Amino acid sequence: NNGDLIIINVPPLTEERRKDLVKQAKGEAEDAKVSVRTARQDANKEIRDLNISEDLQKNAETDVQELTDTYTKKIDAFFEKKEVEIMKV
């Protein structure tokens, strides 16, 4: 502590700790994908409750599925990027 800053020396991560961090990141990514799928289920339920024609219902469900797929792919891409970043020495 020099009055303005607090300096903390952090040792470099070990290989084992990096693997643990990757596992934790993978778990968070899975939680995010579960949340997206839950939102899809909620949206599909609301679509069914609207009492609209079957064609409109199917189109809306297809749109929701496309959004789900898009965000699931984004989550996977972000995780892969983060995994490379964590494992980098």
Contacts in CASP RR format, 6 or more apart in sequence:
PFRMAT RR
TARGET T0000
AUTHOR 0000-0000-0000
METHOD contacts of the structure
MODEL  1
NNGDLIIINVPPLTEERRKDLVKQAKGEAEDAKVSVRTARQDANKEIRDL
NISEDLQKNAETDVQELTDTYTKKIDAFFEKKEVEIMKV
1 7 0 8 1.000
13 21 0 8 1.000
18 86 0 8 1.000
18 87 0 8 1.000
21 86 0 8 1.000
22 83 0 8 1.000
22 86 0 8 1.000
22 87 0 8 1.000
25 79 0 8 1.000
25 82 0 8 1.000
25 83 0 8 1.000
25 86 0 8 1.000
26 79 0 8 1.000
26 83 0 8 1.000
29 75 0 8 1.000
29 76 0 8 1.000
29 78 0 8 1.000
29 79 0 8 1.000
32 75 0 8 1.000
33 72 0 8 1.000
33 75 0 8 1.000
36 68 0 8 1.000
36 71 0 8 1.000
36 72 0 8 1.000
36 75 0 8 1.000
37 68 0 8 1.000
37 72 0 8 1.000
39 68 0 8 1.000
40 64 0 8 1.000
40 65 0 8 1.000
40 67 0 8 1.000
40 68 0 8 1.000
43 64 0 8 1.000
44 61 0 8 1.000
44 64 0 8 1.000
47 57 0 8 1.000
47 60 0 8 1.000
47 61 0 8 1.000
47 64 0 8 1.000
48 57 0 8 1.000
50 57 0 8 1.000
52 60 0 8 1.000
END
